Amino acid sequence: MKKYLYLLLLILAPDVFTQTPAFRPPAVPLVAHDPYFSIWSPADRLWDAETVHWTGKKQGLHSMVQIDGKAYRLMGSRPSTTAPLTQKSVTVNPTQTIYVFGNSAVLLTLTFTTPMLPED
């Protein structure tokens, strides 16, 4: 009886068994060259916290963009008086981390790529 119940569930609701949760690493790699030179984002949004070395020591990177005369923060928590641009997504790949930001006027992509590619 249980076999048929599982089979029926598989047929009626296949997405329940195939969905995987979104991947969110504990820290997102930005600059990953070697153990002595690497910078990571420990926050869910790139502008929520200061970037750090893998040891946790602050290695602050900051980035801002000006859109239609108004400044927005992209990376780093300072200056806190400047509003952040909405982060739409983050994708972590083996050699790249890709952030997408945007508002009604612009869609901006920041791509961090490791300098250790085989053809380099």
N, C-alpha and C positions, 0 to 999 in steps of 0.2 A: 504493500500500500504506500509506504514512504517513497519508494522508487517512483511511482506514478505521480505522486504529489510534487516531487522535485522536477520531474520531467515536465509536468504541467506548468510549474513556475518558470522554468527555462523557456518554454514556448511563449507564455503570455507576457513575461517581463524580462526579456533578455538584457536590457540595459542595466538592470539592477546588479547583474553579475559581471558586467564588462566595464563599468565605469571605474576609473581610477581617480583618487583624489589628486588635486593640483599639487605639483611638486613645489615645495618651498624649503630651500636649504636653510640651516640656522644662520648662515651669513652668505651674502651674495658676492662672488668674486668680481672685482672690477679690474685690478691690475695684478695678475698672478704670474710673476716672472720666476722667482725662486723663493725659498723660505725666508731669505733676508730682505727681499723686496717684493712685498705683496700688500695690496690694499683691498679691503672688503667693506661691504655695507651690512651692518647688523640689523637694519630696520626693514620693515615691510615696504616702506616707501623711501626712495633714495634721499628725500629731503627731510626725513623724520629725525635722523641722528647723524652725528659726525662719522666719517669713514674711519676705519681702524686697521691696524696690522693684525695678522692672525693671532698674535699674542694678546690682543685687546688694547694695546697702546694706541692712542689717537694719532691718526695720520690724515689730517683734515684735507679733503679736496672739496672745493666749493665751485658751483657753477650757477650762473644766472643767464637769463635771456630777456631781451627787451622786445615786446610785441606792442605795436601801435602806441609807442611812447610809455608803456607801463612795464616795469621790471618784475620778473618772476624768478623765484628760486627753483632750481632743478636738483642740485646736489648739495648736501650739507645743511645743518640746522641754523646757520648764520648767514646773513643777518635775519634775526627773528622778526624784524619789523616788515620784511618783504614777504608778500604772499607767495606760496608755492604754486607752481603750475600743476594741474591735476595729473597724477600718474595713472595712465590707462592700463598698462601691463608691464610685466617683467618676464623675460624668457631667459633661462639659463641653459646654455649649450656647453659641450665639452671645451670649446675654444673661444666662446663668445658669450657675453651677457648683453641682452638687448632690452632697453627701457623705451617705452613709448609714453609721451606726455601730450596733453592737448587741452584745448578749450574750443570755443565756437569759432575762433579766428585761425587756429593753426594746429597742425599735428606734427610733433617733433620726435625724432628717434635718436637716442644715444646708444651707440654700439661700442662696447669695450671688448677688444680682441687681444688675446695673449700674444706676446712677441716671440713665442717659442714655436712657430710653425715649421714643419719639416723643410719647406722650400726656402726658408730664410737663412 
